[in-house]
């Protein structure tokens, strides 16, 4: 009962601090909106190619001319526009000066294509389309030798969509809002280590430490109760942030919301334990605050808070935000439950380490 009473008291104290409570909720939401909107193009992996324009010159029979014009009409639906060469134009010069993607001469002997290597992608597209047309036209001519009535039907049955895109990586990826909803939430949780550094020291600053020691309450009960109350307050803030980004910003938190919350609660425990451990390892408030702020800022930079850091391998993987962000993304977008359990294990393991340091130093100081 003493633990519950202390936890409730801690929750009431934290919730009375409206500025800190608002900071924990409104600050990440504002950053999600600002960064998610401003950097939306950085998360767009689609490659778009502008329409291409091709000059052509006809020097062939009416039958071949009609087939090519039909092909040119269909190609426009794929973004390839064929323009007839004017009398005052030099096709090769137009292509050399990059005013057109390619120049085509259609003759009885065949089709001659001229391109510029600086427009390599567009030129290869045009070359592939023309190869398809030539192959189909040759087939039609062979059919004409057997059944001339089928030639028109064969030429008209050309496919309009000459260019089709297929992704080799079908798994979903977060857009900007999705990504920053995750990274800003984990960042604000880590900021909780600052308030945790005042968890015990604050009792000394308010001159209530001696009263707690004199009360018929075990030191362990005080310790556990204060940690439990702080964890619950931070969990409420995180839940509000998640629900707000999910329903107001349409952020994707996946199909395992309870496991996501469990991962974040484990990070809250890690942040509070880290703040407590640092507060006992340093002698002054300024020193503990400086160390915590440096760790938070470095973690944000290398941990992918403000920008994607790729796979998170190597040195950056030591950042607590790296393993949290990557673990959440794997859980949400690939249903990798194993990755989430590994993250929870890391958070709990480091929490035990820092809490152990705090408890040992607490005993050496004989009370609060």
C-alpha positions as CSV (number, residue, x, y, z in Angstrom):
1,X,0.0,0.0,0.0
2,X,2.9,2.4,0.8
3,X,4.2,1.9,-2.8
4,X,0.8,2.7,-4.3
5,X,0.4,5.8,-2.1
6,X,3.8,7.1,-3.0
7,X,3.2,6.4,-6.7
8,X,-0.2,8.3,-6.6
9,X,1.5,11.2,-4.8
10,X,4.2,11.3,-7.5
11,X,1.7,11.2,-10.2
12,X,-0.3,14.1,-8.7
13,X,2.9,16.1,-8.3
14,X,4.0,15.6,-11.9
15,X,0.5,16.3,-13.3
16,X,0.4,19.6,-11.4
17,X,3.4,20.8,-13.4
18,X,1.3,21.8,-16.4
19,X,4.3,23.2,-18.4
20,X,6.1,19.9,-18.3
21,X,3.0,18.0,-19.1
22,X,2.2,20.2,-22.1
23,X,5.8,19.9,-23.2
24,X,5.7,16.1,-23.2
25,X,2.6,16.2,-25.4
26,X,2.5,19.3,-27.6
27,X,6.2,19.5,-28.4
28,X,6.4,16.1,-30.2
29,X,3.1,16.7,-31.9
30,X,4.3,20.0,-33.2
31,X,7.6,18.5,-34.5
32,X,5.7,15.7,-36.2
33,X,3.6,18.2,-38.1
34,X,6.5,20.5,-39.0
35,X,9.1,17.9,-39.9
36,X,6.6,15.5,-41.5
37,X,5.3,18.2,-43.8
38,X,8.6,19.9,-44.6
39,X,10.5,16.7,-45.3
40,X,7.8,14.7,-47.0
41,X,9.8,14.6,-50.3
42,X,12.8,13.0,-48.6
43,X,10.7,9.9,-47.9
44,X,9.3,9.7,-51.5
45,X,11.2,6.8,-53.2
46,X,9.3,7.1,-56.5
47,X,11.3,8.0,-59.5
48,X,9.4,10.1,-62.1
49,X,10.5,10.7,-65.7
50,X,9.3,13.7,-67.6
51,X,7.6,13.3,-71.0
52,X,10.0,12.8,-73.9
53,X,9.8,14.4,-77.3
54,X,11.0,12.6,-80.4
55,X,11.4,14.1,-83.9
56,X,10.6,11.9,-86.9
57,X,10.9,12.0,-90.6
58,X,8.8,9.8,-93.0
59,X,10.4,8.6,-96.2
60,X,8.5,5.4,-96.9
61,X,5.3,3.9,-98.3
62,X,1.8,4.9,-97.2
63,X,1.3,1.5,-95.5
64,X,4.4,1.8,-93.4
65,X,3.7,5.5,-92.7
66,X,0.2,4.7,-91.4
67,X,1.5,1.9,-89.1
68,X,4.2,4.3,-87.7
69,X,1.7,7.1,-87.1
70,X,-0.6,4.7,-85.3
71,X,2.3,3.6,-83.1
72,X,3.2,7.3,-82.4
73,X,-0.4,8.0,-81.3
74,X,-0.4,5.1,-78.9
75,X,3.1,6.0,-77.6
76,X,1.8,9.4,-76.4
77,X,-0.2,7.6,-73.8
78,X,3.1,6.5,-72.3
79,X,4.5,10.0,-72.3
80,X,6.5,9.7,-75.6
81,X,5.5,12.4,-78.0
82,X,6.5,12.2,-81.7
83,X,6.8,15.4,-83.7
84,X,7.1,15.5,-87.4
85,X,10.4,17.1,-88.6
86,X,9.8,20.6,-90.2
87,X,11.6,21.7,-93.4
88,X,13.8,24.2,-91.5
89,X,14.9,21.7,-88.9
90,X,18.0,19.5,-88.7
91,X,16.9,16.4,-86.7
92,X,20.4,15.4,-85.7
93,X,21.3,18.9,-84.6
94,X,18.1,19.2,-82.5
95,X,19.0,16.0,-80.6
96,X,22.6,17.1,-80.2
97,X,21.5,20.3,-78.5
98,X,19.1,18.3,-76.3
99,X,15.9,19.9,-77.5
100,X,14.6,16.4,-78.3
101,X,15.3,13.0,-76.8
102,X,15.8,11.3,-80.2
103,X,15.4,11.6,-83.9
104,X,13.8,8.9,-86.1
105,X,14.0,8.4,-89.8
106,X,11.5,6.0,-91.2
107,X,12.6,4.6,-94.6
108,X,11.8,1.6,-96.7
109,X,15.1,0.1,-95.8
110,X,14.2,0.3,-92.1
111,X,14.2,2.8,-89.1
112,X,17.2,4.8,-88.2
113,X,17.4,6.2,-84.7
114,X,19.7,8.9,-83.4
115,X,20.0,9.8,-79.7
116,X,22.1,11.8,-77.2
117,X,24.0,9.8,-74.6
118,X,23.3,12.6,-72.0
119,X,19.6,11.6,-72.2
120,X,20.4,7.9,-71.8
121,X,17.3,6.8,-69.8
122,X,14.8,8.5,-72.1
123,X,16.7,7.4,-75.2
124,X,16.7,3.7,-74.0
125,X,13.0,3.9,-73.5
126,X,12.4,5.2,-77.0
127,X,14.8,2.6,-78.4
128,X,12.9,-0.2,-76.7
129,X,9.5,1.0,-77.9
130,X,10.7,1.2,-81.5
131,X,12.2,-2.2,-81.3
132,X,8.9,-3.6,-80.2
133,X,7.1,-1.7,-83.0
134,X,9.6,-3.0,-85.6
135,X,9.2,-6.6,-84.4
136,X,5.5,-6.4,-84.5
137,X,5.5,-4.8,-88.0
138,X,7.7,-7.5,-89.3
139,X,5.3,-10.1,-87.9
140,X,2.4,-8.3,-89.6
141,X,4.1,-8.4,-92.9
142,X,4.7,-12.1,-92.6
143,X,1.0,-12.6,-91.8
144,X,0.1,-10.5,-94.8
145,X,1.7,-13.0,-97.1
146,X,-0.8,-15.7,-95.8
147,X,-3.9,-13.7,-94.7
148,X,-3.8,-10.0,-95.7
149,X,-7.2,-9.3,-94.0
150,X,-5.6,-9.9,-90.6
151,X,-2.9,-7.2,-90.9
152,X,-5.1,-4.3,-89.8
153,X,-6.4,-6.2,-86.8
154,X,-2.8,-7.2,-85.8
155,X,-1.5,-3.6,-86.0
156,X,-4.5,-2.1,-84.2
157,X,-4.1,-4.6,-81.3
158,X,-1.0,-2.7,-80.1
159,X,-0.7,-2.2,-76.3
160,X,-1.1,1.4,-75.3
161,X,0.9,1.1,-72.0
162,X,4.4,0.6,-73.3
163,X,5.9,1.5,-70.0
164,X,5.0,-0.4,-66.8
165,X,6.5,0.0,-63.4
166,X,6.9,-2.9,-60.9
167,X,8.6,-2.7,-57.5
168,X,10.9,-5.4,-56.5
169,X,10.5,-4.4,-52.8
170,X,6.9,-4.9,-51.9
171,X,7.2,-4.3,-48.2
172,X,5.7,-1.0,-46.9
173,X,7.9,1.8,-45.8
174,X,7.0,4.8,-43.5
175,X,6.2,8.1,-45.0
176,X,7.4,11.3,-43.4
177,X,4.5,11.6,-40.9
178,X,4.8,7.9,-40.0
179,X,8.5,8.2,-39.4
180,X,8.5,11.3,-37.3
181,X,5.5,10.1,-35.3
182,X,7.8,7.2,-34.2
183,X,11.1,9.2,-33.8
184,X,9.5,12.2,-32.0
185,X,7.7,9.9,-29.5
186,X,10.9,8.0,-28.7
187,X,12.8,11.3,-28.4
188,X,10.4,12.8,-25.9
189,X,10.5,9.6,-23.8
190,X,14.3,9.9,-23.6
191,X,13.9,13.5,-22.4
192,X,12.1,12.0,-19.4
193,X,15.5,11.2,-18.0
194,X,15.9,14.9,-17.1
195,X,12.9,14.9,-14.8
196,X,14.0,11.5,-13.4
197,X,17.3,13.0,-12.3
198,X,15.3,15.1,-9.8
199,X,13.3,12.2,-8.6
200,X,15.2,11.7,-5.3
201,X,17.3,14.9,-5.4
202,X,14.1,16.9,-5.6
203,X,13.1,15.7,-2.1
204,X,16.4,17.2,-0.8
205,X,15.7,20.4,-2.6
206,X,12.2,20.6,-1.1
207,X,13.6,19.7,2.4
208,X,11.3,16.7,2.5
209,X,14.0,14.0,2.4
210,X,14.4,13.8,6.2
211,X,10.7,13.4,6.7
212,X,10.6,10.5,4.3
213,X,13.5,8.8,6.1
214,X,11.9,9.3,9.5
215,X,8.5,7.9,8.3
216,X,7.8,4.3,8.9
217,X,8.4,3.4,5.3
218,X,11.2,1.4,3.8
219,X,13.6,3.1,1.5
220,X,12.9,0.5,-1.1
221,X,9.2,1.3,-1.0
222,X,10.0,5.0,-1.5
223,X,12.3,4.2,-4.4
224,X,9.9,1.8,-6.2
225,X,6.8,4.0,-5.6
226,X,8.4,7.2,-7.0
227,X,9.7,5.2,-10.1
228,X,6.3,3.6,-10.6
229,X,4.5,7.0,-10.4
230,X,6.8,8.6,-12.9
231,X,6.6,5.7,-15.3
232,X,2.8,5.9,-15.3
233,X,2.8,9.7,-15.9
234,X,5.2,9.3,-18.9
235,X,3.1,6.3,-20.2
236,X,0.0,8.5,-20.2
237,X,1.8,11.2,-22.2
238,X,3.1,8.7,-24.7
239,X,-0.4,7.2,-25.1
240,X,-1.8,10.7,-25.8
241,X,0.9,11.3,-28.4
242,X,0.3,8.0,-30.1
243,X,-3.5,8.4,-30.3
244,X,-3.1,12.0,-31.5
245,X,-0.7,11.1,-34.3
246,X,-2.8,8.1,-35.2
247,X,-6.2,9.8,-35.5
248,X,-5.3,13.4,-36.3
249,X,-2.2,12.9,-38.5
250,X,-3.1,9.5,-39.8
251,X,0.2,8.0,-38.7
252,X,0.6,4.3,-39.0
253,X,1.3,2.5,-35.7
254,X,0.7,-1.0,-37.1
255,X,-1.4,-3.9,-35.9
256,X,0.5,-4.6,-32.7
257,X,-0.4,-1.5,-30.7
258,X,-0.1,-3.2,-27.3
259,X,3.4,-4.4,-28.2
260,X,4.3,-1.0,-29.4
261,X,3.1,0.4,-26.0
262,X,5.1,-2.2,-24.2
263,X,8.3,-1.3,-26.1
264,X,7.7,2.4,-25.2
265,X,7.1,1.6,-21.6
266,X,10.4,-0.3,-21.5
267,X,12.0,2.8,-22.9
268,X,10.4,5.0,-20.3
269,X,11.8,2.7,-17.6
270,X,15.2,2.9,-19.3
271,X,15.1,6.7,-19.4
272,X,14.1,7.1,-15.8
273,X,16.7,4.6,-14.7
274,X,19.3,6.4,-16.7
275,X,18.4,9.8,-15.2
276,X,18.5,8.3,-11.7
277,X,21.8,6.6,-12.2
278,X,23.4,9.8,-13.6
279,X,22.0,11.8,-10.7
280,X,23.8,9.5,-8.2
281,X,27.0,9.4,-10.2
282,X,27.4,13.2,-10.2
283,X,27.6,15.5,-7.2
284,X,25.8,18.5,-8.6
285,X,22.6,19.2,-10.4
286,X,24.3,21.1,-13.2
287,X,26.7,18.2,-13.9
288,X,24.0,15.6,-14.1
289,X,21.8,17.8,-16.3
290,X,24.7,18.5,-18.6
291,X,25.6,14.8,-19.0
292,X,22.0,13.8,-19.7
293,X,21.5,16.6,-22.3
294,X,24.7,15.6,-24.1
295,X,23.6,12.0,-24.2
296,X,20.1,12.9,-25.5
297,X,21.4,15.2,-28.2
298,X,24.0,12.8,-29.4
299,X,21.4,10.0,-29.4
300,X,19.0,12.2,-31.4
301,X,21.7,13.0,-34.0
302,X,23.0,9.4,-34.6
303,X,19.8,7.6,-33.7
304,X,17.7,8.8,-36.7
305,X,15.5,11.3,-34.8
306,X,15.7,14.1,-37.3
307,X,16.7,12.1,-40.4
308,X,16.8,8.4,-41.4
309,X,20.1,6.8,-40.5
310,X,19.8,3.7,-42.8
311,X,20.1,0.3,-41.2
312,X,21.5,1.7,-37.9
313,X,24.6,-0.6,-38.1
314,X,28.0,0.1,-36.6
315,X,28.7,2.9,-34.1
316,X,25.2,4.5,-34.3
317,X,23.6,1.3,-33.1
318,X,24.8,2.1,-29.5
319,X,22.3,4.9,-29.4
320,X,19.1,3.9,-27.4
321,X,17.1,5.8,-30.0
322,X,18.6,3.8,-32.8
323,X,17.4,0.4,-31.5
324,X,14.1,1.9,-30.5
325,X,13.3,3.5,-33.8
326,X,14.5,0.5,-35.9
327,X,12.7,-1.9,-33.6
328,X,9.4,0.0,-33.9
329,X,9.7,0.3,-37.7
330,X,10.4,-3.5,-38.0
331,X,7.4,-4.3,-35.8
332,X,5.0,-1.9,-37.5
333,X,6.0,-2.6,-41.2
334,X,7.3,-6.1,-41.2
335,X,5.6,-7.6,-38.1
336,X,9.0,-8.6,-36.7
337,X,8.0,-9.4,-33.2
338,X,11.5,-10.8,-32.4
339,X,13.0,-7.4,-33.0
340,X,10.6,-5.8,-30.6
341,X,11.4,-8.4,-27.9
342,X,15.1,-7.7,-28.4
343,X,14.5,-4.0,-27.9
344,X,12.5,-4.6,-24.7
345,X,15.3,-6.9,-23.5
346,X,17.9,-4.1,-24.1
347,X,15.9,-1.5,-22.4
348,X,15.1,-3.6,-19.3
349,X,18.8,-4.8,-19.1
350,X,20.2,-1.3,-19.1
351,X,17.4,-0.2,-16.7
352,X,18.5,-2.9,-14.2
353,X,22.1,-1.7,-14.6
354,X,21.4,2.0,-13.9
355,X,18.9,1.1,-11.1
356,X,21.5,-1.1,-9.5
357,X,24.0,1.8,-9.6
358,X,21.5,4.1,-8.0
359,X,20.5,1.6,-5.2
360,X,24.2,0.9,-4.3
361,X,25.0,4.6,-4.1
362,X,21.7,5.3,-2.2
363,X,22.7,2.8,0.5
364,X,26.2,4.3,0.8
365,X,24.6,7.6,1.5
366,X,22.4,6.1,4.2
367,X,18.9,7.1,3.1
368,X,17.8,9.9,0.7
